[in-house]
Amino acid sequence: MNLTYENIHVRLGEKEILKGVHLTAPEGKLTGIIGPNGCGKSTLVKTAFGVSPLSAGRVLFGNIDAASLPPRVRASLVGYVGQESSDAFDFSVEEVAAMGLYARSQRFPAAFRSLSSTKASDPNRFSGPDAVKAALKELGIFHLKDRSILSLSGGEKKLVFIARALVQSGDTLILDEPTNHLDIRYQLFLLDYLKRCGRTVLIVLHDLRLAAHYCDLLYLLSDGQLICKGSPQEVLIEENIQQVFGIRGHACQTETGEMDFSIFI
């Protein structure tokens, strides 16, 4: 399912946070949003759920306006993991992942079945305990299923919350800076998984090297506006990096043909 943000405007009081942003996360691709702190990245992704109310524009799930969908349908179509996830209670890993089943606890409305045409988003695939087991195994954390969420490392917890999002919606994921506070092992494991999982993934990243290496498509934001979009090599050019981040650097290709990002000191 394509995920599209059309002419997004968000205003909080007198401040305009987003100013006519257009973005499309193509089906089955890893799409990244980059930009400096406070430029509106998190606000943009949250408009898909109504958490950040729009003053103009619309978000499309496939070709249907997200605002026309009941909250439970939205939740069953797109899984979300924010920068911080609550883990204040002593639930087991399996119980936390199973919370994703709540969005699918009722019959999927017939009027919206066209949005779930792919195998990954078939609501029947993600109902019942087998979905939880499958998600935990897919992320390599099934062995933790009986552990308390409170006993896990930051990286392990993040994988549990992503498993919950997979159970909630198998085909489309929105992740807001999921590599924050993770050591390099978990960062690479997570992004390797997202790159090869075949799902529609929209991810907010602050690490330009990771964005260059993993993302199929990048959107660069600054001060609530879209500066440019394209492949990492098209977006991470020296002119854009200097303008938005105030440093010198650019995307480059390594000897093995992979994308990297170099900073000029």
Buried (B, 14 or more C-beta within 10 A) or exposed (E): BBBBBBEBBBBEEEEBBBBBBEBBBBBBBBBBBBBBEEBBBBBBBBBBBEEBEBEEBBBBBBEBEBEEBEEBBBBBBBBBBBEEBEBEEEBBBBBBBBBBBBBBEEEBEEEBEEBBEBEBBBBEBBBEEEBBBBBBEBBEBBEBBEBBBEEBEEBBBBBBBBBBBBBBBBBBBBBBBBBBBBEEEBBBBBBEBBBEBEBBBBBBBBBBBBBBBBBBBBBBBBBBBBBBBEBBBEBBBBEBBBEBBEEEBBBBEEEEEEBBBBEEE
